[in-house]
Amino acid sequence: MVSEDLRRFAAWSRTSHLAINSGKTRAIWLGSRYFTNKLANADISPPRIEDEPIQVVDRLRLLGVTLDCALTWRWHVAAATGRAFAALSRLRGCGDFLAPDIRKMLVKALVFPHFDYCSALFLDMSEEQMDRMSRCMNAAVRFFTGRKRWEHITPDYINNNILKYRSRIKYTCVSLIAAVLRSAEPEYLTRSLVLHSAVAERQTRTDDLCLSVSGAATTCGQMSFAIGGARLWNSLREGFQRPGFGADLRKYLLDLQSGS
């Protein structure tokens, strides 16, 4: 099946007058550790495109996101925190000459984008990797607030109206789902995010804007955006699924951080 898809892709490329550089093309098997280890130990010929073998790798970088075979995000977290700490280190070199509000502005412009890039992908991120990203973000907040490492950082998030890393992922995912439901684009996400009222065979008490949560036979499938995102959407408090919810959702997440 993979070979047939690659043949169709090669034919489409020739028709579109595009050249495929097979030497730079990489392939990766995605699945559970058991599945990928079984493939690695099996005698399987590599996929080929235009009669050239494609190198199979354990991880690769695609549009700035590092993917590994089991989608643990471990390598992406290592790269993202490394870039964030590098940017923070450069800012610390001149931090003594900058006012706190200027430091805050620079952190938001140069450091926070490393946390927010493609954050909707990481809804299924493990607690271990989530904590690594959160600690890195805490260091960035301490840079412009002056809070010591042994002091509690949550008050600084609250005072500066900054969402913590977990809350930023939720906010991004909910905003993305709302945009997809409103515009019906892109099509591949529209097919995955279906309102419960559109598939229910009979009238239920479920809110009209709740999403249908489908099942998945694999662990990777259970962690997909179509399932995890739908569950997150359905868990929202009544009113947050209506148009213009963005400011209210952000305030709600900030209130959760403060415990109010």
C-alpha positions in Angstrom: 0.0 0.0 0.0 2.8 2.4 0.9 4.6 1.6 -2.4 1.5 2.2 -4.4 1.0 5.6 -2.6 4.6 6.5 -3.4 4.1 5.6 -7.1 1.0 7.8 -7.3 2.9 10.6 -5.6 5.8 10.3 -8.1 3.4 10.3 -11.0 1.7 13.4 -9.7 5.1 15.1 -9.2 6.0 14.4 -12.8 2.6 15.7 -14.1 3.1 18.9 -12.0 6.7 19.3 -13.2 8.1 18.8 -9.8 11.4 17.0 -9.0 11.7 14.6 -6.0 15.1 14.5 -4.4 15.1 11.0 -3.1 18.5 11.5 -1.5 17.0 14.0 1.0 13.7 12.1 1.4 13.2 10.3 4.7 10.6 7.9 6.0 9.5 7.1 9.6 7.3 4.3 11.0 4.7 5.7 13.5 3.1 3.6 16.1 3.5 2.1 19.6 7.0 1.1 20.8 6.1 -2.5 20.4 5.1 -2.0 16.8 8.1 0.1 15.8 10.5 -2.2 17.5 8.9 -5.2 15.7 9.4 -3.4 12.4 13.0 -2.5 13.2 13.8 -6.1 13.9 12.0 -7.4 10.9 13.6 -7.9 7.5 11.6 -5.3 5.7 12.9 -3.6 2.5 12.8 0.2 2.7 10.1 2.1 0.8 11.2 3.2 -2.7 10.3 6.2 -4.8 11.2 6.3 -8.4 13.2 3.1 -7.9 15.4 4.8 -5.2 15.3 3.5 -1.6 14.2 5.9 1.1 16.2 6.0 4.3 14.0 5.0 7.3 14.9 7.1 10.4 13.8 7.0 14.1 13.0 10.7 14.2 12.7 13.6 11.7 12.0 17.3 11.7 8.9 18.4 9.8 8.1 22.1 9.5 9.9 22.8 12.8 8.4 19.9 14.8 10.5 16.9 15.6 8.6 13.6 15.3 9.7 10.3 16.8 8.4 6.9 16.1 6.1 6.7 19.1 5.1 10.4 19.1 6.4 10.9 22.6 7.5 14.5 21.7 10.7 13.9 23.7 13.0 15.1 21.0 10.8 18.0 20.1 10.7 19.2 23.8 14.5 18.9 24.0 14.9 21.0 20.9 12.2 23.6 21.9 13.5 24.1 25.4 17.1 24.3 24.0 16.1 27.1 21.7 14.1 28.9 24.4 17.0 28.7 26.9 19.4 29.9 24.2 17.2 33.0 23.5 16.8 33.6 27.2 20.6 33.4 27.7 21.1 36.1 25.1 18.6 38.3 26.9 20.2 37.8 30.3 23.4 39.2 28.8 21.8 42.6 28.7 19.0 42.1 31.3 20.6 44.4 33.8 20.3 47.4 31.4 16.6 46.8 30.6 13.5 47.8 32.5 11.1 45.0 33.6 8.4 46.0 31.1 11.0 45.9 28.3 12.2 42.5 29.5 8.7 41.2 29.5 8.1 42.4 26.0 11.3 40.8 24.7 10.4 37.5 26.4 7.0 37.5 24.8 8.5 38.2 21.4 11.6 36.0 21.5 11.0 33.2 24.0 7.3 32.4 24.2 6.9 31.6 20.5 9.1 28.5 21.1 6.4 27.3 23.5 3.4 28.2 21.4 4.6 26.9 18.0 2.2 24.1 16.9 1.1 23.7 20.5 -2.2 22.1 19.4 -0.2 19.0 18.5 0.8 18.5 22.1 -2.5 17.9 23.8 -1.5 14.3 24.4 2.0 15.2 25.7 3.1 13.2 28.8 3.3 14.9 32.2 7.1 14.4 32.1 7.5 16.4 28.9 4.9 18.9 29.9 6.8 19.6 33.1 10.0 20.2 31.1 8.3 22.8 29.0 6.7 24.3 32.1 10.0 24.7 33.9 11.5 26.3 30.9 8.6 28.8 30.7 8.9 29.5 34.5 12.6 30.5 33.9 11.5 32.9 31.2 8.9 34.5 33.6 11.4 34.8 36.4 13.7 36.7 34.0 11.4 39.7 33.9 9.8 39.4 37.3 13.0 38.8 39.3 11.4 35.9 41.2 13.9 33.5 42.8 14.0 29.9 41.8 12.9 28.8 45.3 9.9 31.1 45.3 6.5 30.2 44.0 6.0 31.4 40.4 2.2 31.2 40.1 1.6 34.8 41.5 3.7 36.1 38.6 1.6 34.4 36.0 -1.5 35.8 37.6 -0.2 39.3 38.0 0.9 39.5 34.4 -2.1 37.7 32.9 0.0 34.9 31.4 -1.4 31.4 30.9 0.8 28.5 32.0 2.0 26.0 29.4 -0.8 23.5 30.0 -3.5 26.2 29.8 -1.9 27.7 26.6 -2.2 24.3 24.9 -5.9 24.1 25.9 -6.6 27.6 24.8 -4.9 27.0 21.4 -6.8 23.7 20.9 -10.2 25.1 21.7 -9.6 28.2 19.5 -8.6 25.9 16.6 -11.7 23.7 17.0 -13.9 26.8 17.1 -12.3 28.1 13.9 -12.8 24.8 12.2 -16.4 24.5 13.2 -17.1 28.1 12.1 -15.3 28.0 8.7 -15.6 24.2 7.9 -11.9 24.3 6.8 -9.6 22.6 6.5 -11.6 19.7 5.2 -9.6 16.9 6.9 -10.3 18.4 10.3 -13.9 19.1 9.5 -14.4 15.4 8.8 -12.9 14.6 12.3 -14.8 17.2 14.3 -18.5 16.4 13.9 -21.3 17.8 16.1 -23.1 15.2 18.2 -26.4 16.5 17.0 -25.4 15.7 13.4 -24.9 12.0 14.0 -27.3 11.2 16.9 -30.1 9.0 15.9 -32.4 10.4 18.5 -32.8 13.6 20.6 -30.6 13.7 23.7 -29.9 16.1 26.5 -26.4 16.7 25.0 -25.7 20.3 24.1 -26.1 21.1 20.4 -22.5 22.3 20.1 -21.0 19.2 21.7 -18.8 17.1 19.5 -19.1 13.4 18.7 -16.2 11.5 20.3 -15.3 8.5 18.1 -13.3 5.5 19.4 -9.9 4.2 18.3 -8.4 0.8 18.4 -4.9 1.9 19.2 -3.2 4.0 21.9 -1.9 6.4 19.3 -5.5 6.8 18.0 -6.8 7.6 21.4 -4.2 10.4 21.8 -5.2 12.0 18.4 -6.4 15.5 18.1 -9.8 14.3 16.8 -10.5 12.5 20.1 -8.6 14.5 22.6 -9.7 17.8 21.2 -13.3 16.7 21.1 -13.2 15.6 24.7 -11.6 18.9 25.7 -14.3 20.8 23.8 -17.1 18.9 25.4 -15.6 19.5 28.9 -15.9 23.3 28.5 -18.3 25.1 30.8 -21.6 26.0 29.1 -21.2 29.2 27.1 -17.6 28.7 26.0 -18.7 27.0 22.9 -20.6 30.0 21.7 -19.3 32.7 19.3 -17.0 35.3 20.9 -15.9 33.0 23.7 -12.2 33.7 23.4 -11.8 36.4 26.1 -14.1 34.6 28.5 -12.1 31.3 28.0 -8.8 33.1 28.7 -10.2 34.6 31.8 -11.6 31.3 32.9 -8.2 29.6 32.5 -6.5 32.4 34.4 -9.0 32.0 37.2 -8.2 28.3 37.4 -4.6 29.2 37.8 -5.3 31.5 40.7 -7.7 29.0 42.3 -10.6 31.3 42.2 
